[in-house]
Amino acid sequence: MKSTLKCLVNVQAGHPFRGSVPPVAGGNAFALQMRDLNPNGEVTWESLVQTQIDAPKTVQWLEPGDVVFVARGARNYAVCLREVPKPSVCSQYFFLLRIKSPTLLPEFLAWQINRAPAQRYLASNAEGSDQLSIRRPVLEALPIAVPTIPQQRVIVALAETAVHERQQLEALVRNRQKQLDALALELFSNDPSHD
């Protein structure tokens, strides 16, 4: 089944901070910014800026299962929030995607947005001269394929395995570099011509 994002998801703008997020020690909220997450889906919750939000009742607080979409900059990607350990909002550079259809898993939605077909659509519809951005109507019109829930679960599991494999491979490469650096240092320090 094919659909558009708007039919499956409520798309909301991030919290409208004016400019940068003002740090407020002991404030009632934490602000998720672009620097706090990466395309692998990892969120560094401990790095969120604590701030103060007035009229907290009307605020869109982040919840587990929300998908945040980076709408500004060269890379437009989505991250599914599996946990939200503190009262948090996303900044104005995001769209908050909250699933309204029981036929769609949030992890699967984030995966699909980050894949080539959706990325091509977003890249061809990005606007702006100094900084590219995705407008809300463009995001809402994004075509989404909706396989069955069991198929979505299989795809999400495969994607998670791929991320894990890549992390292991990168760790192996880093370890090999350290070994080679240590070997070079040892050769250099054992060279009698350098005494």
Residue, then its C-alpha position, 0 to 999 in steps of 0.5 A: m500500500k502507498s500513501t503520503l506522510k500527511c495521511l499517516v502522521n501528524v506533522q508539527a513544527g518544533h518549539p519556536f525558540r527565537g534564535s539559539v536555545p537560552p540555557v536556564a539552570g533548573g528550567n522545566a524543559f530540555a531542548l533537543q537540537m541537531r547536534d544532539l543526534n546523528p543519522n544512526g538514530e543515536v540521541t545523546w540525551e545528556s548533552l541537551v540544553q536545559t531551558q525554561i518554557d512558558a505555558p508548558k501546557t500547550v507545548q508538544w513534549l517529546e514522547p517515546g515513539d515520536v519521530v524527529f525530522v531534521a528539516r534544515g541543512a544539507r542532511n534531512y533525516a529522521v530519528c525514532l525516539r525509543e525513549v525520552p528520559k527527561p521532559s524535552v521538546c525539539s527545536q525549531y529546526f525539526f518537524l515532530l512526526r507523531i504516527k496516527s495510523p496503526t498500520l505504521l511503526p515509527e521505527f519503520l517510518a524513520w528508516q524509510i525517510n532515511r533511504a534513497p527514494a525518500q532522500r531523492y524526493l527531499a533533495s529535489n524539493a529542498e529550498g533556500s539559498d544560504q541554508l537548504s530546508i524542507r517546508r512542511p507541505v513538501l514533507e507532508a506530501l512525501p510518498i510512503a510505502v506501507p507494507t504489513i506490520p510483520q514486514q515492517r518489523v523484519i525490515v527494522a530488524l535488518a536495519e538495526t543489524a546493519v547499523h550494529e555491523r557497521q559499528q563493529l566494523e568501524a571499531l575493528v578499523r580503529n583498533r587496526q589503526k591503533q595497532l599500526d600506530a603502536l608498531a610505527l612508534e615501536l620501530f621508531s623508538n627501537d631505531p639506534s640511529h635516533d639515539 
